[in-house]
Amino acid sequence: MIRPALSSVNIVIRCMDIGRSRLFYEMLLGLEPVREWTESQGNGCIFPVGEGNVTGYIEVCEMNDSDERYKDEFARPLETDKVDVQFNVPSLDAWVQRLKGKWDFDGPEPAPWGQTWIRLRDPDNLLIALVEDSA
């Protein structure tokens, strides 16, 4: 069986407030936007993820009801952890120091599969996990 290749991953987060979300992903997580837009249907930005060759993008967009895809739940915080976003990081100690006093987080603690992680929430209550790379 021939399997088609997947070359990268893009995650789209429809946020409640683009300003707050941008501050979280840019200032707190250190991602730099490569594209930004403002349109009548909303505004947003795209952040590359990965070092060296980009392995994916996180798009954060605030839509309004003039976009036909808009749903009322886009303006409310997430109420479930059905989906979370996990980033592999070389050092959790460095992240603990970066986040301490700036944002609430849990951990570091062992993840269920054996690695160590810290968990925090973005402004929309999306669970974000920073997982220490295995040695």
C-alpha positions as CSV (number, residue, x, y, z in Angstrom):
1,M,0.0,0.0,0.0
2,I,1.4,3.4,-0.9
3,R,1.0,6.0,1.8
4,P,0.9,9.7,0.9
5,A,3.5,11.8,2.7
6,L,2.7,14.5,5.2
7,S,5.1,17.4,4.9
8,S,4.1,19.6,7.9
9,V,1.2,20.4,10.3
10,N,-0.8,23.6,10.7
11,I,-2.9,24.2,13.8
12,V,-5.6,26.8,13.6
13,I,-6.9,28.3,16.9
14,R,-10.0,30.4,16.6
15,C,-9.4,32.7,19.5
16,M,-11.7,35.1,21.5
17,D,-9.2,38.0,21.5
18,I,-6.3,38.2,19.0
19,G,-4.4,40.7,21.1
20,R,-4.3,38.5,24.2
21,S,-3.6,35.4,22.1
22,R,-0.8,37.1,20.2
23,L,0.8,38.2,23.4
24,F,0.7,34.7,24.8
25,Y,2.2,33.0,21.7
26,E,4.7,35.8,20.8
27,M,5.8,37.2,24.1
28,L,5.4,34.3,26.5
29,L,6.2,31.3,24.2
30,G,8.6,33.3,22.0
31,L,7.1,32.5,18.6
32,E,7.5,35.2,15.9
33,P,4.7,35.8,13.5
34,V,5.5,35.4,9.8
35,R,2.2,36.8,8.6
36,E,-0.5,39.0,10.0
37,W,-3.8,40.2,8.5
38,T,-6.8,42.3,9.2
39,E,-10.0,41.7,7.2
40,S,-13.6,42.5,7.6
41,Q,-14.2,38.9,8.8
42,G,-11.5,39.1,11.5
43,N,-7.8,39.2,12.0
44,G,-5.0,37.0,12.9
45,C,-1.4,35.9,12.6
46,I,0.7,32.8,11.8
47,F,3.6,31.6,13.8
48,P,6.2,29.0,12.5
49,V,7.0,26.1,14.9
50,G,10.2,24.2,14.9
51,E,13.9,25.1,14.5
52,G,15.9,25.0,11.3
53,N,13.4,23.6,8.8
54,V,10.0,24.7,9.9
55,T,7.8,21.7,10.8
56,G,4.5,23.5,11.1
57,Y,2.5,26.6,11.8
58,I,0.1,27.8,14.5
59,E,-2.5,30.2,13.1
60,V,-4.3,32.3,15.6
61,C,-7.4,34.1,14.3
62,E,-10.2,36.1,15.8
63,M,-13.2,35.7,13.5
64,N,-16.4,37.7,13.7
65,D,-20.0,36.9,12.6
66,S,-19.5,38.4,9.1
67,D,-17.5,35.2,8.3
68,E,-19.8,32.4,7.3
69,R,-17.7,29.9,9.2
70,Y,-18.2,31.8,12.5
71,K,-19.8,30.0,15.5
72,D,-20.8,31.5,18.8
73,E,-18.4,29.2,20.7
74,F,-15.4,31.0,19.1
75,A,-16.1,33.9,21.5
76,R,-16.1,31.6,24.6
77,P,-13.2,29.8,26.4
78,L,-12.8,26.1,25.7
79,E,-14.6,23.8,28.1
80,T,-12.8,20.6,27.3
81,D,-9.3,19.1,27.1
82,K,-10.3,16.9,24.1
83,V,-7.5,18.6,22.2
84,D,-4.2,20.0,23.6
85,V,-1.1,21.3,21.9
86,Q,2.3,19.9,23.0
87,F,5.7,21.4,22.2
88,N,8.9,19.5,22.7
89,V,11.5,21.6,24.4
90,P,15.2,20.9,25.2
91,S,15.0,22.1,28.8
92,L,12.0,22.4,31.1
93,D,14.1,24.2,33.7
94,A,14.6,27.1,31.2
95,W,10.8,27.2,30.7
96,V,10.1,27.2,34.4
97,Q,12.4,30.2,34.8
98,R,10.8,32.0,31.8
99,L,7.2,31.4,33.0
100,K,7.6,31.9,36.8
101,G,5.7,34.9,37.9
102,K,4.4,35.6,34.4
103,W,1.9,32.8,33.8
104,D,0.3,30.0,35.9
105,F,1.5,26.5,35.1
106,D,1.5,23.0,36.6
107,G,4.7,21.0,36.9
108,P,7.3,20.0,36.1
109,E,6.0,16.5,36.7
110,P,6.2,13.2,35.0
111,A,3.9,12.8,32.0
112,P,1.9,9.6,31.8
113,W,4.2,8.2,29.1
114,G,7.4,8.8,31.1
115,Q,8.8,12.1,29.9
116,T,8.6,15.3,32.1
117,W,6.2,18.2,31.3
118,I,4.7,21.4,32.4
119,R,1.1,22.4,31.5
120,L,-0.4,25.8,31.1
121,R,-3.5,27.3,29.4
122,D,-3.6,29.9,26.6
123,P,-6.0,32.8,26.9
124,D,-8.8,30.6,25.4
125,N,-8.2,27.9,28.0
126,L,-6.5,25.6,25.4
127,L,-4.2,23.2,27.2
128,I,-0.6,23.8,26.2
129,A,2.0,21.2,27.3
130,L,5.8,21.7,27.2
131,V,7.4,18.3,27.1
132,E,11.1,17.9,27.7
133,D,12.9,16.1,24.9
134,S,14.1,12.6,25.7
135,A,17.8,12.2,26.0
